């Protein structure tokens, strides 16, 4: 909490950090949907 770096550095890293967070959340949602649908598809194939 001592010396502060340039505010330009903070404004420069913030968008990339936000973009990385969005990518992580979207990839997590994608894997959640895939893992959620996989047992259903396997069950449907097993029933057929």
TASUL-V976226 format. One record per residue. N is the residue number from 0. BURIAL is + if it has 9 or more other C-alpha atoms within 8 Angstrom, else -. Layout:
n->N burial->BURIAL
n->N burial->BURIAL
This chain:
n->0 burial->-
n->1 burial->-
n->2 burial->-
n->3 burial->-
n->4 burial->-
n->5 burial->-
n->6 burial->-
n->7 burial->-
n->8 burial->-
n->9 burial->+
n->10 burial->-
n->11 burial->-
n->12 burial->-
n->13 burial->-
n->14 burial->-
n->15 burial->-
n->16 burial->-
n->17 burial->-
n->18 burial->-
n->19 burial->-
n->20 burial->-
n->21 burial->-
n->22 burial->-
n->23 burial->-
n->24 burial->-
n->25 burial->-
n->26 burial->-
n->27 burial->-
n->28 burial->-
n->29 burial->-
n->30 burial->-
n->31 burial->-
n->32 burial->-
n->33 burial->-
n->34 burial->-
n->35 burial->-
n->36 burial->-
n->37 burial->-
n->38 burial->-
n->39 burial->-
n->40 burial->-
n->41 burial->-
n->42 burial->-
n->43 burial->-
n->44 burial->-
n->45 burial->-
n->46 burial->-
n->47 burial->-
